Amino acid sequence: MINPHAQHPTSLTALAHSLLRHRDLIAQMTRREVMGRYRGSIMGMAWSFFNPAGCRSLP
């Protein structure tokens, strides 16, 4: 049984190990969020890149 109140390791190596171990889940959830956000828009996901890039290029 998993105890949600148990202490979890908080070191950077433990965090990196957890990210590597769950990278497929993180990628799947990120892809789902991005696709859901831009579904039905004309520019789609490209807008999330070009908008900040355009703002940075202005003096």
Phi and psi restraints in degrees (value plus and minus 20) as a CYANA .aco file:
   2 ILE   PHI    -113.0   -73.0
   2 ILE   PSI     110.7   150.7
   3 ASN   PHI    -119.1   -79.1
   3 ASN   PSI      90.8   130.8
   4 PRO   PHI     -90.1   -50.1
   4 PRO   PSI     -33.8     6.2
   5 HIS   PHI    -117.5   -77.5
   5 HIS   PSI     -17.4    22.6
   6 ALA   PHI     -92.4   -52.4
   6 ALA   PSI     131.2   171.2
   7 GLN   PHI     -88.0   -48.0
   7 GLN   PSI     116.4   156.4
   8 HIS   PHI    -131.2   -91.2
   8 HIS   PSI     125.3   165.3
   9 PRO   PHI     -84.1   -44.1
   9 PRO   PSI     118.9   158.9
  10 THR   PHI    -137.0   -97.0
  10 THR   PSI      -5.2    34.8
  11 SER   PHI     -96.2   -56.2
  11 SER   PSI     141.0   181.0
  12 LEU   PHI     -85.1   -45.1
  12 LEU   PSI     -55.0   -15.0
  13 THR   PHI     -87.9   -47.9
  13 THR   PSI     -57.3   -17.3
  14 ALA   PHI     -86.7   -46.7
  14 ALA   PSI     -59.0   -19.0
  15 LEU   PHI     -84.6   -44.6
  15 LEU   PSI     -65.3   -25.3
  16 ALA   PHI     -82.2   -42.2
  16 ALA   PSI     -61.6   -21.6
  17 HIS   PHI     -83.7   -43.7
  17 HIS   PSI     -60.9   -20.9
  18 SER   PHI     -85.8   -45.8
  18 SER   PSI     -61.4   -21.4
  19 LEU   PHI     -83.0   -43.0
  19 LEU   PSI     -61.8   -21.8
  20 LEU   PHI     -86.9   -46.9
  20 LEU   PSI     -59.4   -19.4
  21 ARG   PHI     -87.3   -47.3
  21 ARG   PSI     -54.0   -14.0
  22 HIS   PHI    -128.2   -88.2
  22 HIS   PSI       2.7    42.7
  23 ARG   PHI     -82.4   -42.4
  23 ARG   PSI     -54.7   -14.7
  24 ASP   PHI     -86.3   -46.3
  24 ASP   PSI     -62.2   -22.2
  25 LEU   PHI     -85.6   -45.6
  25 LEU   PSI     -62.3   -22.3
  26 ILE   PHI     -82.6   -42.6
  26 ILE   PSI     -64.0   -24.0
  27 ALA   PHI     -84.1   -44.1
  27 ALA   PSI     -62.4   -22.4
  28 GLN   PHI     -84.3   -44.3
  28 GLN   PSI     -63.3   -23.3
  29 MET   PHI     -89.3   -49.3
  29 MET   PSI     -56.9   -16.9
  30 THR   PHI     -85.6   -45.6
  30 THR   PSI     -66.2   -26.2
  31 ARG   PHI     -80.0   -40.0
  31 ARG   PSI     -62.5   -22.5
  32 ARG   PHI     -84.1   -44.1
  32 ARG   PSI     -61.1   -21.1
  33 GLU   PHI     -85.7   -45.7
  33 GLU   PSI     -65.1   -25.1
  34 VAL   PHI     -87.5   -47.5
  34 VAL   PSI     -63.9   -23.9
  35 MET   PHI     -85.4   -45.4
  35 MET   PSI     -57.6   -17.6
  36 GLY   PHI     -88.9   -48.9
  36 GLY   PSI     -55.9   -15.9
  37 ARG   PHI     -87.9   -47.9
  37 ARG   PSI     -60.4   -20.4
  38 TYR   PHI    -124.1   -84.1
  38 TYR   PSI      -8.1    31.9
  39 ARG   PHI     -86.1   -46.1
  39 ARG   PSI     109.8   149.8
  40 GLY   PHI      68.7   108.7
  40 GLY   PSI     -26.1    13.9
  41 SER   PHI    -107.8   -67.8
  41 SER   PSI     133.6   173.6
  42 ILE   PHI     -90.7   -50.7
  42 ILE   PSI     -67.8   -27.8
  43 MET   PHI     -97.9   -57.9
  43 MET   PSI     -48.5    -8.5
  44 GLY   PHI      46.3    86.3
  44 GLY   PSI    -162.3  -122.3
  45 MET   PHI     -88.9   -48.9
  45 MET   PSI     -43.0    -3.0
  46 ALA   PHI     -80.8   -40.8
  46 ALA   PSI     -50.9   -10.9
  47 TRP   PHI     -81.9   -41.9
  47 TRP   PSI     -56.2   -16.2
  48 SER   PHI     -87.5   -47.5
  48 SER   PSI     -39.3     0.7
  49 PHE   PHI    -113.6   -73.6
  49 PHE   PSI     -67.7   -27.7
  50 PHE   PHI     -91.4   -51.4
  50 PHE   PSI     -51.7   -11.7
  51 ASN   PHI     -83.3   -43.3
  51 ASN   PSI     -74.5   -34.5
  52 PRO   PHI     -85.7   -45.7
  52 PRO   PSI     -55.4   -15.4
  53 ALA   PHI     -85.3   -45.3
  53 ALA   PSI     -58.6   -18.6
  54 GLY   PHI     -87.0   -47.0
  54 GLY   PSI     -58.3   -18.3
  55 CYS   PHI     -86.9   -46.9
  55 CYS   PSI     -55.8   -15.8
  56 ARG   PHI     -91.9   -51.9
  56 ARG   PSI     -47.3    -7.3
  57 SER   PHI     -99.6   -59.6
  57 SER   PSI     -36.1     3.9
  58 LEU   PHI     -95.3   -55.3
  58 LEU   PSI     122.9   162.9
